Amino acid sequence: MKHILPAAALLLSAYTASAQLPPIFDQSRNATVETTPTVRKYLSPVKIVWQAGKEGENVINASRFLLKGNGQADLANKDMCILKSTSNVHPALLFDFGTELHGGLQIVTGMSKVNKPVKLRVRFGESVSEAMSDIEPQKNATNDHAMRDMIVEVPWLGKLEVGNTGFRFVRIDLLDDNTELQLKEVRAIFVYRDIPYLGSFKSSDPLLDKIWMTGAYTVHLNMQDYLWDGIKRDRLVWIGDMHPETSTISAVFGNNEVVPKSLDLSRDITPLPGYMNGMISYSMWWVLIQRDWFMHTGDMNYLKQQAAYLKGLLAQLVSKIDPVTNSEKLTDGTRFLDWPSSENKPAIHAGLQAMMVMTLQAGADLSKRLNDHATAEKCTEAISRLKKYVPEINGSKQAAALLALADMVPAEKINQEVLSVGGVKDFSTFYGYYMLQAKAKAGDYQGSLNNIRTYWGAMLNLGATTFWEDFNMDWLPNASRIDEVVKPGQKDIHGDYGAYCYKGFRHSLCHGWASGPTAWLTEHVLGVSVVEPGCKVLRIVPHLGDLTFAEGTFPTPYGVVTIKHRKLPDGKIQSDIKAPSQVKILRK
């Protein structure tokens, strides 16, 4: 203490004795103070894609933005980028941050000649063309759900942080006439959960490896305060979208609080007899997620918290079966599978019939574990009735996949007559997962690998770093990449396509429901399936198809399981599996 100045020493002594903190840290205020599960990282752009204004005249030293920054304005005022406007020329820059991100933009300024705020227009985009677009109806560029096009004022010798959306590209325009603006840094604010990738996948096909990781990263970005469907749009908890997402989370991150937090939110804002998100099938997905999540975590305390709602929902669903025809009669909510099948009413009917079977099977299992045997018996009896009636699918791969997964039509028949016809024609990014699952059930693992490479690989070939809300192979001819300015004569893959709620630039290019291949590759190529709750028993049966090896890890509540499969010259597979002592491994 003798090296501290007397006044400072006295202050330190008083503080140590009282251990006082500012009032904001008072524990009694916990009800009004909330912490965030996310962290922030600042990233410099990796490329300047485009600029307006003459180099050396209107735009000077733009390459300095590619250097590492520190977020601090300073008096040295060296090596600035200078933007100079006239009454006719307003310089602009388009930045590429290299990959899809969630967050905003940090702008650090210098000492421009005029000491006053300067107006900038900031535009975020998931594609180059979206960042270059105006808010207008022609290509459906919007500020829905998250602001992506705004006018801001930046300070003299200071810092401004703006934006909260999904993006990879940012365009800034100097709006004021006859103005000079000095800029030190323009950096992305990357907001994400700082969690480890416990699961992994590596094989003899680098494309499949990249697809696995892209699906994992897509879901990771959507693990914000809650588990969202998309980081640009809609940024909401959609329970149906969550099923592929939670399957991916189980394969990559293991148990994470964002899943029960989001499930509970939907439960709490949807009192029965309402349906989650207004959609009948989405309440059914809630039951299916609860079953899958319990199998992975083994969290009986959490399952008990769902007992009352689960019992009521299952009773409600059982009451919606026609006593004569054994057909579902779910008419008190929105009838929906996914958007591409939304106009095919016979397919929706077939899909809901199959989903009723799947949901009541999951409900019966959970009810038994909750010692609610009466509800389990009601579900089992209802399943036997529902299976007596198999609706026509009307050409829908979505409905066909669900019927196969519900054991209402042989999976081999469904795969041969519907799913394999036309390859990935009529696939969708959401229900593509269930099509792959149905093909696996039919034993067509090679066909599934081919579909993953073709369909999800096509998005990567267009510059995607996350998977999209929807994708159609018919969009490919003469399509632009999302990371380039659209060339004359090309179709804008983002602005010119899409349908329903995702027309044009409203289309989300980071949508968690598109992550299905990540979960599928772990389950079927690495071969991991959960047999007993809490991953106490795993079955590992690999299906390599044309791969010569596949290896990876799988997270359990007891630690990570390490898996290596090698195809021998005689076609047999040699496996090396290392698991925590609490986890039993079955090979058949």
Secondary structure by P-SEA (a helix, b strand, c coil): cccccaaaaaaaaaaaaaccccccccccccccbbbbcbbbbbbcccccccccccccccccccccccccccccccccccccbbbbbcccbbbbbbbbcccccccbbbbbbccccccbbbbbbbbbcccccccccccccccccccccccccbbbbbbccbbbbbbbccccbbbbbbccccbbbbbcbbbbbccccccccccccccccaaaaaaaaaaaaaaaaacccccccccccccccccccaaaaaaaaaacccccaaaaaaaaaaaaaccccccccccaaaaaaaaaaaaaaaaacccaaaaaaaaaaaaaaaaaaaacccccccccccccccccccccccccaaaaaaaaaaaaaaaaaaaaaaaaaacaaaaaaaaaaaaaaaacbbbbccccaaaaaaaaaaccccaaaaaaccccccccccccccaaaaaaaaaaaacaaaaaaaaaacaaaaaaaaccccccccccccccccccccccccccccccccccccccccccccccccccccaaaaaaaaacccccccccccccbbbbbbbbcccccccbbbbcccbbbbbbbbbccccbbbbbbbbcccbbbbcc
